[in-house]
Amino acid sequence: MKKILTIQDISCMGKCSLTIALPILSAMGMETVILPTAVLSTHTMFKNFTVKDLTDQLLPITAHWKELGVKFDAIYTGYLGSAEEIEIAKKIFADFGGEDTLIFIDPVMADNGKLYAAFDMAYAKLNAGLCGAADIIVPNITEACFMTDTEYKEVYDEAYILELLDKLAGLGAKTVVLTGVSLSPGKTGVYGLDTVSGRHFIYQNDRVDASYHGTGDLFSSVAVGALMRGLSMEDAFRIAADYTADTIRVTLEDPKEPWYGVNFEETIPALLKMLEEEEKKQK
Ligand code: PXL
């Protein structure tokens, strides 16, 4: 069984970060080891949430794992709360990384042209540095712009995306995948670049006109799980994009609280079916 370490916060109620990564990766057949960076009462779309930072716990926890000789098939980082936690993530990559460990970074910090309230430009630069240590990074367009000093555009063409991918490649990751890329009306998806071979890949599906908290975490968790199941980059990101869109569609039928998160619990059986069908095709 593959063993994945995921490093991100735990927002106890509301669906994002670890409350998505853990059930999704477990359902996909992965042993999932968690390193919670902070405990929040709810995710940050609720008012008056509490936060307990866990920065001082991270290295003692990983030192214990080191003593036990633990090895991971993948390390997947999501929302990290501070500059110090980025430095710690780098140290964890150095301590547990290696040829047989896929490092997957979702540099969660911004969307729709803006940094989230907790972050500033200095944090974006540190995140860019962290991305240099990755095998795969999956920024959205906003995050890519902040990390590469590029002007953010709501309306863009393919040349803009190709330029962003080249700049992201300059950060040092082996594969860079831009998310939320729309190259024609009503479509959205991913545009990737394997920086070793220079090969691009693109996948566009139908855009669902709704925005839910935690969908980036769902997308990344599924992509990591699919890669660990042995799917190619193209197949893993296509399934992650399709599954995320399908889950948003299912959630739209639930009239309550659109900011709460998506009803991924209902769509896990469909995800497993999608994966099994893909795997059967490849046999
Ligand atoms: O879904 C990303 C995420 C995770 N955790 C916390 C967040 C966010 C995005 O805003 O605030 C605490």
Residues whose N, C-alpha, C, O or C-beta is under 5 A from the ligand:
A	BS01	PXL	D9 C16 S17 T44 Y79 V108 G214 D217
